[in-house]
Amino acid sequence: DLILLFLLRYGLVSRLPVAVIRPIFSEIDDTYINISSVIIKGGHLEGKAKDYLFTRNDSPHIWESERINTKHTHGTGCTFSAVITAELAKGKSIIEAVDIGKKFITAAIKYTPE
C-alpha cells in the first residue's frame, strides 16, 4: 500500500528537512492503518527536484535531480505514480520502483521538445 503526496498541494515550503517531513508520514500512518510506504513529491518547488520515500522499516530515501526549466510538467506526477505502479507489478521493491520512476520522469521532462 502506497500514498503519493505532492508538497505543493499541501502548501509546504521547499528544502524541508527530513525531521519536518517524518511527522507527515506518521500522521498519514495513523489515518490509513495499512499504508506501508509514503512518497512525498516536491517537483514543483524551488531548488532541486526532491522526492522522499518513507517506509515503515527503513530510514527515509531521498531522490534529488536537476530542476529542468520547462513549462511541460503537467501530468508528470501521474506518470511518475504509473511507472512506480508498473514496476511494483513487475515485482520490483518499492525502492527500486521509485528509483526507476524518478529516472523515467526526469528523462521525460528533460527530453520533451519545447
Residue pairs with C-beta under 8 A, 6 or more apart in sequence:
1 32
1 34
1 35
1 36
1 37
2 35
2 36
2 37
2 38
2 39
2 84
2 88
2 94
3 28
3 32
3 35
3 37
3 38
3 39
4 38
4 39
4 41
4 77
4 80
4 81
4 84
5 24
5 28
5 38
5 39
5 40
5 41
6 41
6 42
6 43
6 44
6 77
7 14
7 16
7 40
7 41
7 42
7 44
7 45
8 42
8 44
8 45
12 42
12 45
13 45
14 42
14 45
14 46
14 47
15 45
15 46
15 47
15 50
16 42
18 52
18 60
18 62
21 40
21 52
21 54
21 60
22 54
22 60
24 38
24 40
25 38
25 40
25 54
28 35
28 38
29 35
29 38
29 56
36 55
36 56
36 94
37 53
37 54
37 55
37 56
37 94
38 53
38 54
39 51
39 52
39 53
39 54
39 84
39 98
40 51
40 52
40 54
41 51
41 52
41 77
41 80
42 49
42 50
42 51
42 52
43 49
43 51
43 73
43 76
43 77
44 73
47 67
48 64
48 65
48 66
48 67
49 64
49 65
49 66
49 67
49 68
49 106
50 62
50 63
50 64
51 62
51 63
51 80
51 98
51 102
52 60
52 61
52 62
52 63
53 60
53 61
53 62
53 63
53 94
53 95
53 98
54 60
55 61
55 94
55 95
58 95
61 95
61 98
63 98
63 99
63 102
65 102
65 106
66 106
68 106
68 109
68 110
70 109
70 112
70 114
72 109
72 112
72 114
73 109
76 105
76 108
76 109
79 104
79 105
79 108
80 101
80 102
80 104
80 105
81 101
83 97
83 100
83 101
83 104
83 105
84 94
84 97
84 98
84 100
84 101
85 97
87 96
87 97
87 100
87 101
88 94
88 97
92 100
